[in-house]
């Protein structure tokens, strides 16, 4: 593969500078950047994020972007716009809902409670070359559920892209269960310590 | 006001032709266009929808787009991109959750059950000129809740924009409770009959 992991996960400066300057560190596992990445969206930055994710995953020739509602939708939509392909977002339902669809139950550590992620069969064709996009790769619960849904549909997960990866959690391992896809990340957080964000690139210096 | 209601609600041809050709009429109140408007998103069409909504609401000089997760996010984000302003989306929580935020309980006729829509105080400033954007204006429950949140924040609802309005429901009346904002709509569905969608423009001929 000509695309190296270092290139796929190089720090994206317009994002990294804002995380370092503006992220609120809630505890040693949770950072809040919801005033520009989710809840409130800086539209110009989100367009740049989508363009950069698209540039990094384009070599894997995806023809569909898949994400989960709700916070995955902004980066997934701007990535889909830059790639010129459709976007499918998995919908959330109560865990007990039975649906005529591909679905998986996902635990929600930040909001509490489990939920069911579902994708209608009609919108995920068996021949699709799917790129999975989400705002965060943390414990990998959502990503693993989407990867299983892609596999169940008979489609192919050709790459994954995340705006922020918390490398100290085990998301990448869980995503790799179904064959490790190439993973693009724009900002890798190595740890949260003393109210500060330590980026992976900084930590490696 | 120089902007007429007819201009604000003129049929947007690229959308209307697809609704007429592809919408599934579930019963006399529900249409499904989730293979290009929500669930699966035609990114190119969604960008055109955002550009058109932005063009229609721009005269009211909004400086913030407000919507509700999840299906409001795609048209709201492309509208925000075209306007060059930030997007805030209200988050959904269980009705009983108490939050340090502006919030309202909204009934959900399509998915069942009530939920709480919430906007953190920090992302909705009192001097904001807000345009409310959503995919559907149907019974107006979401729109009315967002209008109340805007009023509670001391911000100003300068206009609203919807991709599709079901004019046979009472959404516009409920939205007008807090002073009727100018409303832009790209496709007005007058009724659903015999498995067919009847557009308002067609009905008026």
Interface residues (C-beta under 8 A of the other chain):
Chain A: X34 X35 X38 X39 X40 X41 X42 X43 X44 X46 X47 X69 X70 X73 X74 X77 X78 X80 X81 X84 X85 X86 X87 X88 X89 X91 X92 X93 X94 X111 X113 X119 X120 X122 X123
Chain B: X34 X35 X39 X40 X41 X42 X43 X44 X46 X47 X69 X70 X73 X74 X77 X78 X80 X81 X84 X85 X86 X87 X88 X89 X91 X92 X93 X94 X111 X113 X119 X120 X122 X123
